[in-house]
Amino acid sequence: VMKREQGLFCNADFFHASAYHFMDIPTKLFTPIFVMSRLTGWAAHVYEQRANNRIIRPSADYTGPDHQEWVPIENR
């Protein structure tokens, strides 16, 4: 569906979640498992940023609408 509608392929988490489901791992544990699998990479980024005394920020350009009026949370 994502490929057809958005032109996007699913990421690895889709397949991991399917495997966890078939292994009868409770759904509430999926997110903690995903996080644990990423901790090493996150820690490496922190180490690299501190070693270089520089925050690494991905380059991105905002392409959304400009000058929208604020809508209080109760009215959304």
Distance bins in CASP14 RR format, pairs under 12 A and 6 or more apart:
PFRMAT RR
TARGET T0000
AUTHOR 0000-0000-0000
RMODE 2
METHOD distances of the structure
MODEL  1
1 7 0 0 0 0 0 1 0 0 0 0 0
1 8 0 0 0 0 1 0 0 0 0 0 0
1 9 0 0 0 0 0 1 0 0 0 0 0
1 10 0 0 0 0 1 0 0 0 0 0 0
1 14 0 0 0 0 0 1 0 0 0 0 0
2 8 1 0 1 0 0 0 0 0 0 0 0
2 9 1 0 0 1 0 0 0 0 0 0 0
2 10 1 0 1 0 0 0 0 0 0 0 0
2 11 0 0 0 0 1 0 0 0 0 0 0
2 14 0 0 0 0 1 0 0 0 0 0 0
3 9 1 0 1 0 0 0 0 0 0 0 0
3 10 1 0 0 1 0 0 0 0 0 0 0
3 14 0 0 0 0 0 1 0 0 0 0 0
4 10 0 0 0 0 0 1 0 0 0 0 0
8 14 0 0 0 0 0 1 0 0 0 0 0
9 15 0 0 0 0 0 1 0 0 0 0 0
10 16 0 0 0 0 0 1 0 0 0 0 0
10 17 0 0 0 0 1 0 0 0 0 0 0
10 18 0 0 0 0 1 0 0 0 0 0 0
11 17 0 0 0 0 0 1 0 0 0 0 0
11 34 0 0 0 0 0 1 0 0 0 0 0
11 38 0 0 0 0 0 1 0 0 0 0 0
12 18 0 0 0 0 0 1 0 0 0 0 0
12 19 0 0 0 0 0 1 0 0 0 0 0
12 34 0 0 0 0 1 0 0 0 0 0 0
12 37 0 0 0 0 1 0 0 0 0 0 0
12 38 0 0 0 0 0 1 0 0 0 0 0
13 19 0 0 0 0 0 1 0 0 0 0 0
13 20 0 0 0 0 1 0 0 0 0 0 0
13 30 0 0 0 0 1 0 0 0 0 0 0
13 31 0 0 0 0 1 0 0 0 0 0 0
13 33 0 0 0 0 1 0 0 0 0 0 0
13 34 1 0 1 0 0 0 0 0 0 0 0
13 35 0 0 0 0 0 1 0 0 0 0 0
13 37 0 0 0 0 1 0 0 0 0 0 0
13 38 0 0 0 0 0 1 0 0 0 0 0
14 20 0 0 0 0 0 1 0 0 0 0 0
14 21 0 0 0 0 0 1 0 0 0 0 0
14 30 0 0 0 0 0 1 0 0 0 0 0
14 34 0 0 0 0 0 1 0 0 0 0 0
15 21 0 0 0 0 0 1 0 0 0 0 0
15 22 0 0 0 0 0 1 0 0 0 0 0
15 34 0 0 0 0 0 1 0 0 0 0 0
16 22 0 0 0 0 0 1 0 0 0 0 0
16 23 0 0 0 0 0 1 0 0 0 0 0
16 25 0 0 0 0 0 1 0 0 0 0 0
16 29 0 0 0 0 0 1 0 0 0 0 0
16 30 1 0 0 1 0 0 0 0 0 0 0
16 31 0 0 0 0 0 1 0 0 0 0 0
16 33 1 0 0 1 0 0 0 0 0 0 0
16 34 1 0 0 1 0 0 0 0 0 0 0
16 35 0 0 0 0 0 1 0 0 0 0 0
16 36 0 0 0 0 0 1 0 0 0 0 0
16 37 1 0 0 1 0 0 0 0 0 0 0
16 38 0 0 0 0 0 1 0 0 0 0 0
17 23 0 0 0 0 0 1 0 0 0 0 0
17 25 0 0 0 0 1 0 0 0 0 0 0
17 26 0 0 0 0 0 1 0 0 0 0 0
17 27 0 0 0 0 1 0 0 0 0 0 0
17 29 0 0 0 0 0 1 0 0 0 0 0
17 30 1 0 1 0 0 0 0 0 0 0 0
17 31 0 0 0 0 1 0 0 0 0 0 0
17 33 0 0 0 0 1 0 0 0 0 0 0
17 34 0 0 0 0 1 0 0 0 0 0 0
18 25 0 0 0 0 0 1 0 0 0 0 0
18 27 0 0 0 0 0 1 0 0 0 0 0
18 30 0 0 0 0 0 1 0 0 0 0 0
19 25 0 0 0 0 1 0 0 0 0 0 0
19 30 0 0 0 0 0 1 0 0 0 0 0
19 33 0 0 0 0 0 1 0 0 0 0 0
20 26 0 0 0 0 1 0 0 0 0 0 0
20 27 0 0 0 0 1 0 0 0 0 0 0
20 28 0 0 0 0 0 1 0 0 0 0 0
20 29 1 0 0 1 0 0 0 0 0 0 0
20 30 1 0 1 0 0 0 0 0 0 0 0
20 31 0 0 0 0 0 1 0 0 0 0 0
20 32 0 0 0 0 0 1 0 0 0 0 0
20 33 1 0 0 1 0 0 0 0 0 0 0
20 34 0 0 0 0 1 0 0 0 0 0 0
20 37 0 0 0 0 0 1 0 0 0 0 0
21 27 1 0 0 1 0 0 0 0 0 0 0
21 29 0 0 0 0 0 1 0 0 0 0 0
21 30 0 0 0 0 1 0 0 0 0 0 0
21 33 0 0 0 0 0 1 0 0 0 0 0
23 29 0 0 0 0 0 1 0 0 0 0 0
23 30 0 0 0 0 0 1 0 0 0 0 0
23 33 0 0 0 0 0 1 0 0 0 0 0
25 31 0 0 0 0 0 1 0 0 0 0 0
25 32 0 0 0 0 0 1 0 0 0 0 0
25 33 1 0 0 1 0 0 0 0 0 0 0
25 34 0 0 0 0 0 1 0 0 0 0 0
26 32 0 0 0 0 0 1 0 0 0 0 0
26 33 0 0 0 0 0 1 0 0 0 0 0
27 33 0 0 0 0 0 1 0 0 0 0 0
27 34 0 0 0 0 0 1 0 0 0 0 0
29 35 0 0 0 0 0 1 0 0 0 0 0
29 36 0 0 0 0 1 0 0 0 0 0 0
30 36 0 0 0 0 0 1 0 0 0 0 0
30 37 0 0 0 0 0 1 0 0 0 0 0
31 37 0 0 0 0 0 1 0 0 0 0 0
31 38 0 0 0 0 0 1 0 0 0 0 0
32 38 0 0 0 0 0 1 0 0 0 0 0
32 39 0 0 0 0 0 1 0 0 0 0 0
33 39 0 0 0 0 0 1 0 0 0 0 0
34 42 0 0 0 0 0 1 0 0 0 0 0
35 41 0 0 0 0 0 1 0 0 0 0 0
35 42 0 0 0 0 1 0 0 0 0 0 0
35 43 0 0 0 0 0 1 0 0 0 0 0
36 42 0 0 0 0 0 1 0 0 0 0 0
36 43 0 0 0 0 0 1 0 0 0 0 0
38 44 0 0 0 0 0 1 0 0 0 0 0
38 45 0 0 0 0 0 1 0 0 0 0 0
39 45 0 0 0 0 0 1 0 0 0 0 0
39 46 0 0 0 0 0 1 0 0 0 0 0
40 46 0 0 0 0 0 1 0 0 0 0 0
40 47 0 0 0 0 0 1 0 0 0 0 0
41 47 0 0 0 0 1 0 0 0 0 0 0
41 48 0 0 0 0 1 0 0 0 0 0 0
41 49 0 0 0 0 0 1 0 0 0 0 0
42 48 0 0 0 0 0 1 0 0 0 0 0
42 49 0 0 0 0 0 1 0 0 0 0 0
42 56 0 0 0 0 0 1 0 0 0 0 0
43 49 0 0 0 0 0 1 0 0 0 0 0
43 50 0 0 0 0 0 1 0 0 0 0 0
44 50 0 0 0 0 0 1 0 0 0 0 0
44 51 0 0 0 0 0 1 0 0 0 0 0
44 56 0 0 0 0 0 1 0 0 0 0 0
45 51 0 0 0 0 0 1 0 0 0 0 0
45 52 0 0 0 0 0 1 0 0 0 0 0
45 54 0 0 0 0 0 1 0 0 0 0 0
45 55 0 0 0 0 1 0 0 0 0 0 0
45 56 1 0 0 1 0 0 0 0 0 0 0
45 57 0 0 0 0 0 1 0 0 0 0 0
45 58 0 0 0 0 0 1 0 0 0 0 0
46 52 0 0 0 0 0 1 0 0 0 0 0
46 55 0 0 0 0 0 1 0 0 0 0 0
46 56 0 0 0 0 1 0 0 0 0 0 0
47 56 0 0 0 0 0 1 0 0 0 0 0
48 54 0 0 0 0 1 0 0 0 0 0 0
48 55 0 0 0 0 0 1 0 0 0 0 0
48 56 1 0 0 1 0 0 0 0 0 0 0
49 55 1 0 1 0 0 0 0 0 0 0 0
49 56 1 0 1 0 0 0 0 0 0 0 0
49 57 0 0 0 0 1 0 0 0 0 0 0
50 56 0 0 0 0 0 1 0 0 0 0 0
69 75 0 0 0 0 0 1 0 0 0 0 0
70 76 0 0 0 0 0 1 0 0 0 0 0
END
